[in-house]
Amino acid sequence: MKAFKEHPNSVGETYFQHMATSFGFGARMLVAGTGCLLHGIFPFICTSTGSQTITTLHGKMVTHRDKRNCEDAVRDWARES
């Protein structure tokens, strides 16, 4: 069970909260990826879909991801780096 809880706990989430968040991120990436593929064929559509999605997901995943105190998150990040 430790393997299922260690990472979610490290960002202040339960297993199921982490699963829901991961599924949401994955779905957004699939939609954005489809937009990028369509943009490759039709360069006049989805002109900012990929970059907007990356910016949004970066903000949610990296900048504001940890549900715990931000100081704890910075300390943990520094230890892992």
FIZADREN-517842 format. One line per field, with one value per residue (C-alpha): residue in three letters; x, y, z. Coordinates in pm, 1 decimal, always signed. Each point is the difference from the previous one (the first is absolute). Layout:
// FIZADREN-517842
resn <- [ALA	...]
x <- [X	...]
y <- [Y	...]
z <- [Z	...]
// end
This chain:
// FIZADREN-517842
resn <- [MET	LYS	ALA	PHE	LYS	GLU	HIS	PRO	ASN	SER	VAL	GLY	GLU	THR	TYR	PHE	GLN	HIS	MET	ALA	THR	SER	PHE	GLY	PHE	GLY	ALA	ARG	MET	LEU	VAL	ALA	GLY	THR	GLY	CYS	LEU	LEU	HIS	GLY	ILE	PHE	PRO	PHE	ILE	CYS	THR	SER	THR	GLY	SER	GLN	THR	ILE	THR	THR	LEU	HIS	GLY	LYS	MET	VAL	THR	HIS	ARG	ASP	LYS	ARG	ASN	CYS	GLU	ASP	ALA	VAL	ARG	ASP	TRP	ALA	ARG	GLU	SER]
x <- [+0.0	+291.5	+66.8	-354.5	+13.1	+355.3	-15.3	-357.7	+89.2	+309.8	-226.7	-260.6	-262.8	-172.2	+31.6	-340.3	+57.1	+326.6	-170.2	-267.2	+260.3	+214.3	-297.1	-91.4	+354.1	+15.1	-330.9	+113.1	+325.1	-186.4	-227.8	+294.7	+197.7	-288.6	-11.6	+372.3	-38.3	-287.0	+206.8	+276.3	-243.5	-204.2	+237.2	-282.5	-180.3	+100.0	+277.1	+50.3	-157.0	+330.3	+172.5	-306.2	-41.8	+366.9	-17.8	-318.1	+122.2	+338.1	-177.6	-212.0	+264.3	+317.9	-85.7	-312.7	+0.3	+87.4	-300.9	+226.6	+167.2	+211.4	+306.9	-21.9	-26.8	+306.9	+199.8	-103.1	+79.4	+345.3	+72.8	-102.0	+204.2]
y <- [+0.0	+236.9	+20.3	+123.8	+267.6	+133.1	+234.8	+125.4	+73.0	+188.8	+255.8	+4.6	-216.7	-328.7	-280.0	+77.6	+376.5	-64.5	-239.6	+258.1	+271.3	-228.0	-105.1	+365.8	+89.5	-299.8	+89.5	+358.2	-123.2	-235.7	+281.5	+236.9	-267.6	-51.0	+375.0	+3.9	-283.5	+183.7	+319.0	-186.4	-82.2	+321.1	+272.5	+252.4	-186.5	-67.8	+256.3	+34.1	-317.6	-169.8	+298.2	+103.1	-352.2	-25.7	+334.2	-96.4	-346.0	+134.6	+244.5	-275.0	-270.4	+185.0	+341.0	-78.3	-378.9	-74.1	+9.6	+31.0	+312.4	+159.7	+12.2	-376.6	-48.3	+214.9	-186.8	-337.0	+116.7	+121.3	-338.7	-185.1	+221.2]
z <- [+0.0	+57.9	-374.0	-57.5	+270.1	+4.7	-298.8	+55.0	+362.9	-114.3	-170.1	+275.4	-172.9	+63.6	-252.5	-151.9	-8.8	-180.9	-241.1	-86.3	-51.7	-216.6	-211.8	-49.8	-105.9	-233.8	-164.3	-55.6	-153.1	-234.3	-116.6	-42.9	-183.8	-239.0	-52.2	-78.0	-251.7	-168.0	-1.2	-183.5	-281.3	+12.0	+124.8	+28.4	+281.5	+361.0	-30.0	+374.7	+139.3	+83.1	+155.5	+202.4	+132.3	+96.3	+180.9	+185.2	+98.1	+109.8	+228.3	+151.0	+16.4	+88.0	+136.3	+202.2	+22.3	+358.6	+228.5	+304.2	+127.1	-274.7	+226.0	+50.0	-374.7	-70.3	+264.5	-147.6	-352.3	+106.9	+160.4	-316.6	-234.1]
// end
